[in-house]
């Protein structure tokens, strides 16, 4: 599949929105884990808090990177270089974010249950 300049930005924007959704889910999970920790003071829950904070930092850095790409997209003649050398292909970037969103949604469902 050939990705043109418009598709590149559209897929990058979709990835950004999914990443923003991941941030929201992670914030809700963090609040839930903090509430649970305040009730039971478990080391496991503390580990979940640390893990969630680490995922939040990863998601924030990813969202910032995507915003920078959207704000200043590379010229179309550089896109093949970016795809081939750096391995940045928006299709393969959006898939992990969508899978992360699904996994976080399931985790949130079981955490709130």
Secondary structure, DSSP 8 states (H G I E B T S, - for coil): ----HHHHHHHHHHHHHHHHHHHHHHHHHHHHHHHHHHHH--HHHHHHHHHHHHHHHHHHHHHHHHHHHHHT---HHHHHHIIIII---HHHHHHHHHHHHHHHHHHHHHHH-
